[in-house]
Amino acid sequence: MRAVLETRRKTAAVRVEELEAELERVRANLVEAEEVLKLRTIGLEQYLEALAEEDQPAETVVGPSPRKPVGPRRAVPHRENAAGVEDLSVDYQAVMAAAAEAGNDGLGARRAAVVLGWDSASASRVEGARARLKRLVERGWLVETKPGRFTLPAEQRTDEAVRPGGGS
């Protein structure tokens, strides 16, 4: 009887090892697939941004533009070329407001997806929100204080503390 039980235990142990190896392989495939999804989501966002920028007339502007751009406003202007948050599209304004509300804790991509009205359970939507946050960092609107946590630059936080209402 003992030999039979020992054989069954060894068989079960081998099965557990096989399943653990398969689980590791599946996890590695999942990480790889998520990375591909992230890169393709960012690529799509960049493509759409480039299309929107292509549609806008080329201007040589030395300072902030006194008028609002005409046409699609998907492109995010550089902070120094904008009069204020009102130069951003409505979606980006909502993200900026959420970043201001988050304060020093910072805004995460999942919360940004919720602010944009997207399904925060969808990995592609969260990555799309992260791409928008990263774009705001690239253009000087936000800073990434910790990996995945986005806040207003220090000078904007002090400006908003001095100026009630937070807008320009």
C-alpha positions in Angstrom: 0.0 0.0 0.0 2.8 2.4 0.9 4.5 1.9 -2.5 1.2 2.7 -4.3 0.8 5.9 -2.3 4.4 6.9 -2.9 4.0 6.3 -6.6 0.8 8.4 -6.7 2.6 11.2 -4.8 5.5 11.2 -7.2 3.1 11.3 -10.1 1.3 14.2 -8.6 4.6 16.0 -7.9 5.6 15.5 -11.6 2.3 16.9 -12.8 2.6 19.9 -10.5 6.1 20.6 -11.9 4.8 20.3 -15.5 1.9 22.6 -14.8 4.2 25.2 -13.1 6.5 25.1 -16.1 3.5 25.6 -18.4 2.2 28.5 -16.2 5.6 30.2 -16.4 5.5 29.8 -20.2 2.0 31.3 -20.4 3.0 34.1 -18.1 6.0 34.9 -20.3 3.7 34.9 -23.4 1.2 37.2 -21.6 3.9 39.7 -20.7 5.1 39.7 -24.3 1.6 40.1 -25.6 0.9 43.0 -23.2 4.1 44.7 -24.3 3.1 44.4 -28.0 -0.4 45.8 -27.1 1.2 48.7 -25.3 3.5 49.5 -28.2 0.7 49.3 -30.7 -1.6 51.5 -28.6 1.1 54.1 -28.3 1.8 53.8 -32.0 -1.8 54.4 -32.8 -2.0 57.4 -30.5 1.1 58.9 -32.1 -0.2 58.2 -35.6 -3.5 60.0 -34.8 -1.6 62.9 -33.3 0.6 63.2 -36.4 -2.5 63.2 -38.6 -4.0 66.0 -36.5 -0.8 68.0 -36.6 -0.5 67.5 -40.3 -4.0 69.0 -40.8 -3.0 72.1 -38.9 -1.4 75.0 -40.9 2.3 75.6 -40.2 2.9 78.8 -38.3 6.0 80.4 -37.0 4.9 81.6 -33.6 7.4 83.3 -31.3 5.2 83.5 -28.2 1.9 82.0 -27.1 -0.9 82.2 -29.7 -3.6 84.8 -28.8 -6.2 82.8 -30.7 -7.4 79.3 -30.4 -6.5 76.8 -33.1 -9.1 76.0 -35.8 -9.9 72.4 -36.7 -9.1 69.2 -34.9 -7.4 69.8 -31.5 -6.0 66.4 -30.8 -2.4 67.6 -30.9 -1.0 68.8 -27.6 0.9 72.0 -27.9 4.1 72.5 -26.0 3.5 74.3 -22.7 5.6 77.3 -23.6 3.6 77.8 -26.8 0.2 77.7 -25.1 -1.6 80.5 -23.3 -3.0 78.0 -20.8 -4.8 74.8 -20.2 -7.7 76.1 -22.3 -5.5 75.6 -25.4 -5.8 71.8 -24.8 -8.7 69.7 -26.1 -11.5 68.9 -23.7 -10.1 65.4 -22.9 -6.7 66.8 -22.0 -8.3 69.6 -19.9 -10.1 66.9 -18.0 -6.8 65.0 -17.4 -5.1 68.2 -16.3 -7.9 68.9 -13.8 -7.7 65.3 -12.4 -3.9 65.7 -12.1 -4.5 69.0 -10.2 -7.0 67.2 -7.9 -4.6 64.3 -7.3 -2.0 66.8 -6.0 1.3 65.4 -4.8 -0.1 61.8 -4.9 -0.1 62.0 -8.7 -2.5 60.7 -11.3 -2.3 57.2 -12.5 -3.2 55.8 -15.9 -6.2 53.8 -14.6 -7.7 56.9 -13.0 -7.0 59.0 -16.2 -8.9 56.3 -18.2 -11.9 56.8 -15.8 -11.7 60.6 -16.2 -11.7 60.2 -20.0 -14.9 58.0 -19.6 -13.1 54.9 -20.7 -13.3 51.3 -19.3 -10.5 51.2 -16.8 -10.7 47.4 -16.8 -9.5 47.4 -20.4 -5.7 47.2 -20.6 -5.7 48.9 -24.0 -7.7 51.8 -22.7 -5.4 52.2 -19.6 -2.4 52.2 -22.0 -4.1 54.8 -24.2 -4.6 56.9 -21.1 -0.9 56.3 -20.1 0.1 57.4 -23.6 -1.8 60.7 -23.2 -0.2 61.3 -19.8 3.2 60.6 -21.3 2.4 63.1 -24.1 1.6 65.7 -21.6 4.9 65.1 -19.9 6.8 65.4 -23.2 5.1 68.7 -23.9 5.8 70.1 -20.4 2.3 70.0 -19.0 2.9 67.3 -16.4 5.9 65.6 -14.7 6.2 61.9 -13.9 7.4 62.1 -10.3 7.4 58.4 -9.7 7.0 55.7 -12.4 3.3 55.8 -13.4 2.4 58.8 -11.2 1.8 62.1 -13.0 1.6 65.5 -11.3 1.6 69.2 -12.3 5.0 70.8 -12.4 6.0 72.5 -9.1 5.6 76.0 -10.6 2.0 75.2 -11.6 1.1 73.8 -8.2 2.3 77.0 -6.5 0.5 79.1 -9.1 -2.7 77.3 -8.4 -2.3 77.6 -4.7 -1.9 81.4 -5.1 -4.6 81.8 -7.8 -8.0 80.3 -6.7 -9.8 78.5 -9.5 -6.5 77.1 -10.8 -7.0 78.3 -14.4 -5.1 81.0 -16.4 
